[in-house]
Amino acid sequence: MEQIKRLPLNALKYFYFVGSYSSLSVAAEKLCITHSAVSKQLKLLESYFEEPLLLKHGRGIQLSRTGKILYEHCHDAFSCLEKGLTEIQHQQKQHLVISCEPTLAMKWLIPRMAEFQAKHPFQIVILAAGGQVDFRQYGIDIALRRNDFHWSPTLYTEKIAEEQMGVVQMPNLTLHQKLYTRTRPNAWQHWSAQTGIEFKHYPDVFFERFALAIQGAVSGIGLTVASKLMVEHELKQGSLIAPYGFIPDGSAYYLLSETDFNTDYKKQQFLAWVKAEIALTLAK
């Protein structure tokens, strides 16, 4: 009776790494094993196919014809497996990590988290940051950003709302100064260009972030141009007023993700919720 040969499955991983880096030494380093261990596994695989999978090429190596065919199938198999494992990990996670611009997180998102979590069976983790998003380093699932920078075209994006800006100040303001923020240094210039209203003789005061400029306005230091989303609470309380209303400034907020929103229940739920909530805020 002919003995059935068993395919050495573990050897396929070693072969795949060697084929990816065209080097036994680099493959061994990436796999955290010895060069001889990689060589031994490759010999097992070549014994199974009864022909060489690697050929010497100058000082390096290259795949044989059979090796190239096997490598292509290994690439497809391991890519499919990695995708499946990623989907499983996302399903098993009991929280959603959201990166959000600092002032927007502080003034608009965090005050709504208790209400959101009361209606959804997973936790929200908020990371305050702006600009480019390093999804993998910080384990970020989605990011709420304004489109004031260029992001990768490979990202999945959903437009949330147009930005609306306006001048805010405390009622009966007596100290007439223009409060600037270094994160949006041209906010006053853009607002004046759109409205034709200028405060030429008001001295300038600079703050690092919007949250500080808004607090400065609340404290009566002066008036500032701010996002309607960021001063919702102060307008409702009456600690700030917007004498000229709010207007679109040409920018918009987007939700960014490395994977399709439709493949993740938590992302779908947050996307629908944040769109609806921001729409309610801007309609007031």
Sequence and secondary structure as in RCSB ss.txt:
>XXXX:A:sequence
MEQIKRLPLNALKYFYFVGSYSSLSVAAEKLCITHSAVSKQLKLLESYFEEPLLLKHGRGIQLSRTGKILYEHCH
DAFSCLEKGLTEIQHQQKQHLVISCEPTLAMKWLIPRMAEFQAKHPFQIVILAAGGQVDFRQYGIDIALRRNDFH
WSPTLYTEKIAEEQMGVVQMPNLTLHQKLYTRTRPNAWQHWSAQTGIEFKHYPDVFFERFALAIQGAVSGIGLTV
ASKLMVEHELKQGSLIAPYGFIPDGSAYYLLSETDFNTDYKKQQFLAWVKAEIALTLAK
>XXXX:A:secstr
        HHHHHHHHHHHHHT HHHHHHHHTS HHHHHHHHHHHHHHHTS SEEEETTEEEE HHHHHHHHHHH
HHHHHHHHHHHHHHHHH  EEEEEE HHHIIIIIGGGHHHHHHHSSSEEEEEE  SS  TTTTT SEEEEESSS 
  TTSEEEEEEEEEEEEEB TT  S  EEEETTSTTHHHHHHHHH    TTS EEEESSHHHHHHHHHTTS EEE
EEGGGSHHHHHHTS B TT  EEEEEEEEEEESS GGG HHHHHHHHHHHHHHHHHHH 
